[in-house]
Amino acid sequence: MEHVILVNNRDEVIGEMEKLEAHIQGVLHRAFSVFIFNNDQELLLQQRASTKYHSPLKWTNTCCSHPRKGESYLKAAHRRLQEELNFDCDLYEKFNFIYKADVGDGLIEHEFDRVFFGEYSGNIIFNKNEVALVKWMSLVDLKIDLKLNPNNYTEWFKIIFNQYEYQIQYHKF
């Protein structure tokens, strides 16, 4: 049974809780989001597996999850890149923010989210238990598609892209 780390709005640990219960109660917990760009400055998107308990088959950023007890955000981000997409690369933290969003089926994501950026242009052999599909997309095309088809994307990805578009468009490696 997977647990999440509960925090206050300053990212100070106040406890832990089973992951599904935290999403039912909508309590603030640690999370991270990874954005990987290729040499053409396209963003790697993943479509979440159909078996995910929330937001199945929605498109989202390269990968995201929750650090485990005693695990740094950065170490967790590297772990999930390997587990979901079978590659790793240098990552750096770009920004962090807190959000709260209804993700359907009575579940609420309320996360202190640290956002990491990286660069990778190799092959991707994704884990089919975690990911349905992957694709590279230009930020211009992504911005258009987010406006035309918002229901195809996860709630947190829309929040990140809409509120932090400048940081995403002007990333540096």
PyMOL commands that set and color helices and strands:
alter all, ss='L'
color gray80, all
select helices_A, chain A and resi 19-25+73-85+139-148+150-152+155-163+165-169
alter helices_A, ss='H'
color red, helices_A
select strands_A, chain A and resi 3-7+13-18+29-37+43-48+59-60+63-65+91-104+107-119+131-137
alter strands_A, ss='S'
color yellow, strands_A
deselect
rebuild
show_as cartoon
